[in-house]
Amino acid sequence: MHVSDARVKLGRQGEELAVAELARSGYEIVARNWRCQAGEVDVVACRDGVFHFFEVRTRRGREYGAPEESVTPAKRRRMVDVALAYLGEHGLDDADWRIGFVAVEMDRTGQLLRLEVYDSIE
């Protein structure tokens, strides 16, 4: 398997685990992999009337650091731009919303080591 194919597969696995955990935690999954000119959001979810725009980062091992380390200030700004575009396109300009993050860590065999949901990041 090509390296980028393996990375795409790992990302999909992490996203599936994240969506399952979010659903278990009471989030309604509204959209997945929503794209606009500003970028993409992995998961749009709603809970208690608040929209959450989640980035999912999956890592296998710590060679490239923890998943949390991969969300840069520039990425956060793009997430805000995408969230605003989504809300505007869906007539939700007055909705409460947050930018969130899901960290997924797996071992080399694909077993889940850790999954952490941050429902609001600065």
N, C-alpha and C positions, 0 to 999 in steps of 0.2 A: 504494500500500500504506500502510495506517495505521501510525503510528510504533510502537505497541505490537506490531503484527503483525510488523514488521521486527525488533524486538528479540527477540521469541519465536523467529523464524526464525534469527537470529544465535546465540541461545543454544543452539538445537538443533544447529546446525552445529558449534559449539564443543564441545558434549557428544559428538557423533559422533567428532570428531577426537580428543578426550581418551580415549574408550573404545578407539579403535583403537590409540593410543599405549600405553595401559596394557596392553592385550592383547599388543602387541609386546614390552613390557618384562617379560613373564612373570606379569602379574596375571591371576587368574581373575575374570571379572566375575560377581558373585554376584547383584546387584540393581541396578536403575536407578530413579531417582525414587521411592525408598521413602519413604512418608509415615506419620506417626504424629501424636499430639496435640502433641508437642513441636516438630514441623516436618518438614522434608524433607531427605533427602540425595540428591545427584545420582547418585553411583556408590558402591556397596559392592563392594569387591574383596578378594581374598585372595591372598597370596603368602607362601610359606615358613611357612604356618601362622599368619600375622598378618593380621587383618582391618584394612582401610583404608577409611575413610569420606571420600570425596572430594567437595569442593565444586568445581565447574567455573565459572570466570568468564571470559567472552569479551568482548573489547573490539575495536572497530573505530576505530583512532586513539586519541589520548591526551587527547581533549577532557574525559573524565571521569577521567583518571588511568590508571595501570597497573592491570591486573587485581589484582595483589597488594594494592593500596591499598584495595580494596573489601571485604576480609575484616576486619571490625571485631572488637574483643574480645567484643562482644555476640553476633556471629555465631558466633564460636568456641565460646562457652558453649552456644549452641543446638545446634551440631554435636555437642558432647559429650553433651548431653541426648538427641539423636536416636540417637547411637551406642549409648548405654546402653539406650535403649528397644529398639533393634533386637536387641542382644545378649540382652537379657532375654526378648524375645518368641520368640527362636529357640533358647533354652536354651544360650546361649554365654557365660554369666556369667563363666566362668573363662578365656575366650579372651584372647590378646594382641591388642591393637588400637591403632590410631593414627588421628588426624585428619589428613587430607591435603588437598591443594589442587592444582588444575591451572589454570595461567594460559594463556590462548589469546589471541593478538593477530593480527588480520587487517587487511589494508589495505582501502581503500574499495571495491575490486573483488571482495573476498572471498578473496583469496589469503592463505594462511597466512604470517605473518611470524615468529611465535615460538610455541612450545608448550613449557611447562616444567612438570614434575611435581615437586611437593614432597610426598614421601611421609609427612612428619611435620611438623606445624606446632605451635608452642607455643600 
